[in-house]
């Protein structure tokens, strides 16, 4: 048993060095962890959001509210660049995830981390479980609008 847990610790250590968001250089020479195919899963994730209608142009008041929520509740762990803090940097998040996945992740964080392959892959890389931030639907939608604005969407 002890031997097996040492192997597991070594493996997770290698994944940790490979980074969460991929901004740091990899410390292990094999580099396998960074070359894995993205996990297959429902691109909409798990939760009540099956269709999120996006507005064009962006809704300025939602961007503003989302920015405030970001500063208070998300900035301790997320940067707006690609750089990892505790969690992945948000630059490009609206391109790598569907709006439904983001809304489900933010409002249904625990189930997503338990069951969604892409969320589990992030947990493997970041080694920290994002705590549920208890945003209501309106606040979550505003944060999504703020992410879209951060990604230069119009
Ligand atoms: C205590 C640190 C922490 C806080 C606070 C936090 N997060 Fe996270 N977040 C994480 C971690 C760690 C991950 C990677 C997934 C995992 O392992 O749980 C993550 C992942 C994410 C992702 C997926 C990113 C991607 O690249 O796919 C989104 C979206 C997200 N968080 C949104 C939020 C929002 C919105 C808030 C604020 C309301 C927030 N987070 C607050 C730590 C945090």
Boltz pocket constraint, residues with backbone or C-beta under 6 A from the ligand:
constraints:
  - pocket:
      binder: B
      contacts: [[A, 69], [A, 70], [A, 73], [A, 74], [A, 75], [A, 76], [A, 77], [A, 78], [A, 86], [A, 87], [A, 88], [A, 89], [A, 93], [A, 97], [A, 102], [A, 105], [A, 106], [A, 113], [A, 119], [A, 122], [A, 123], [A, 124], [A, 126], [A, 127], [A, 128], [A, 129], [A, 130], [A, 131], [A, 133], [A, 135], [A, 143]]
      max_distance: 6.0
